[in-house]
Amino acid sequence: SLQKWLRSLRASWREGVQDDQDPATFARAWSDGVALCDLVATVEPLVGRAFQGVQRNPKTRAARAHNVRKALEGLGMRSRMRPELLWIDDELLRGDVGAVTLLLEEVRRAYCPLSLPPSKHSVSRARSLSP
């Protein structure tokens, strides 16, 4: 599961980020971009641990959008990431459960070679997000 994988990364996650009881709470915890930036800093060596310019306590939509965009740009450094997922800013900002889950499954697939492939639901969801 995604929660098991997130726990295996041994990062200091904020409340709700690993919530496996309520999908809406889980997705909202990722919607301000802070956890996404923390995830990218954890898994992407090209970004490194010091992810400069992250708004740690974003108060406005613009600050949240900045964080989400920064995380997606960091993920774009990995050529194995599916490019259509690097443009789902609006869905992530809304806390769309499907978009958050799809992105996290793709990060797990791209950065963890022993992880399972995305589910059939994720593949069909990615096709629906494609332009």
C-alpha positions in Angstrom: 0.0 0.0 0.0 1.0 3.6 -0.4 1.0 4.2 3.4 3.3 1.3 3.9 5.7 2.6 1.3 5.5 6.1 2.8 6.3 4.7 6.2 9.3 2.8 4.7 10.8 6.1 3.6 11.2 7.1 7.3 10.5 10.7 6.6 8.9 13.0 9.3 5.4 13.3 7.7 2.8 15.8 8.9 -0.5 14.7 10.3 -2.8 13.1 7.8 -0.1 12.3 5.2 -0.3 8.6 6.0 -4.0 8.4 6.8 -5.2 5.1 5.5 -8.7 5.5 7.1 -10.0 8.5 5.2 -9.0 9.1 1.6 -10.2 12.7 1.6 -8.1 13.5 4.7 -5.1 11.8 3.0 -5.5 13.8 -0.2 -6.0 17.1 1.6 -2.8 16.5 3.5 -0.9 16.5 0.2 -2.8 19.4 -1.4 -0.7 22.3 -0.1 2.5 20.9 -1.6 4.5 20.7 1.6 4.4 16.9 1.8 5.0 16.6 -1.9 8.1 18.7 -1.6 9.2 16.6 1.4 8.7 13.5 -0.6 10.7 14.8 -3.6 13.5 15.9 -1.3 13.5 12.4 0.2 13.5 10.3 -3.1 15.1 12.5 -5.7 18.9 12.8 -5.3 19.1 15.6 -8.0 17.0 17.8 -5.7 18.9 17.0 -2.5 17.7 17.4 1.1 17.6 21.2 1.0 14.7 22.0 -1.2 15.0 25.8 -1.3 11.9 28.1 -1.4 9.3 25.7 0.0 6.5 27.6 1.9 6.4 25.5 5.0 3.1 27.0 6.2 1.3 28.2 3.1 -1.6 30.6 3.8 -2.7 31.4 0.3 -3.6 29.5 -2.8 -0.6 31.0 -4.6 1.8 29.7 -1.9 0.2 26.2 -2.1 0.4 26.4 -5.9 4.1 27.4 -5.7 4.8 24.3 -3.5 2.9 21.9 -5.8 4.7 23.3 -8.9 8.1 23.1 -7.2 7.5 19.4 -6.3 6.3 18.5 -9.8 9.3 20.2 -11.3 11.5 18.2 -9.0 9.8 15.0 -10.1 10.3 16.1 -13.7 14.1 15.5 -13.3 13.4 11.8 -13.4 12.9 10.7 -17.0 10.9 7.6 -15.9 8.1 9.8 -14.5 5.1 9.9 -16.9 5.1 13.5 -18.2 1.3 13.9 -18.1 1.4 13.6 -14.3 3.7 16.6 -14.1 0.8 18.9 -15.1 -1.9 18.0 -12.6 -1.4 21.0 -10.4 -5.1 21.9 -10.2 -6.2 18.4 -9.3 -3.6 18.2 -6.5 -4.5 21.7 -5.2 -8.1 20.6 -5.0 -7.1 17.5 -3.0 -8.4 15.2 -5.7 -8.1 11.7 -4.2 -7.5 10.0 -7.5 -4.9 12.5 -8.6 -2.9 12.3 -5.4 -3.0 8.5 -5.4 -2.0 8.3 -9.0 0.9 10.7 -8.5 2.2 8.8 -5.4 1.9 5.5 -7.2 3.9 6.8 -10.1 6.6 8.2 -7.8 6.8 4.9 -6.1 7.1 3.1 -9.4 9.7 5.6 -10.8 11.9 5.7 -7.6 11.5 2.3 -6.1 12.4 -0.5 -8.5 11.0 -3.2 -6.3 7.5 -1.6 -6.0 4.4 -2.9 -7.7 3.2 -1.5 -11.0 0.3 1.0 -10.7 -3.2 -0.5 -10.4 -5.5 -0.8 -13.4 -7.6 2.1 -11.9 -4.5 4.3 -11.9 -3.7 3.6 -15.5 -7.2 4.5 -16.6 -7.2 7.6 -14.5 -3.9 8.7 -16.1 -5.4 8.3 -19.5 -8.3 10.5 -18.5 -5.9 13.2 -17.3 -4.0 13.2 -20.6 -4.8 16.1 -23.0 
